[in-house]
Amino acid sequence: MNTLAIGLRALTRSRLERGIRRDLHTSSIICGIQKLPRGHHSIPESREKVEISVAEWPFVERVLPLTKIPTPTAKPGEVMPSGWVAPSAKPGDCSYYINRNANHMLPVYIIHQPIMSRFFTIIRHVEGDIFALGEEVRKVVSETNPQKHAVLQVNESQRWIKVKGNHYQALKDFLLSRGF
């Protein structure tokens, strides 16, 4: 134990032996607050009536955050100035289908593991025959990098395909060419 802790214990013991106790409810600040008058407030009659105006609501509404992301008005396959492409494929056109995420973007993501210095590319929201999509993804990855063997993992229950390496642009271009 350090000397400060021993000194504090000795001081506390000596106060207890002498019968000196300090409680929070007897402090001068608390006693001063209790002497203040209680607040009894009333609203003047001139302010009792409140006017509800809806004329200014459009100005308020444009400042409020959106509760949901609006559905795009682009035609299927149309390329917007930002580079976003509207989906043209419909469920049933192919044996598999890839839903867009909540922001209407393709669900292709890169995961980086900095400790191992590895990259993985993941395609999510796959419906239908996920193994057929896995074979097509294997072909696309093999074409972009013919020196290496394409290593991928298909998870049918969680509806995603994980590919070893950074193949984001190649897989995104492939999915856009298929209309997803």
Summary of the structure (lengths in Angstrom):
residues: 180
radius of gyration: 33.8
end to end distance: 68.7
largest distance: 90.0
contacts: 354
relative contact order: 0.10
helix: 33%
strand: 16%
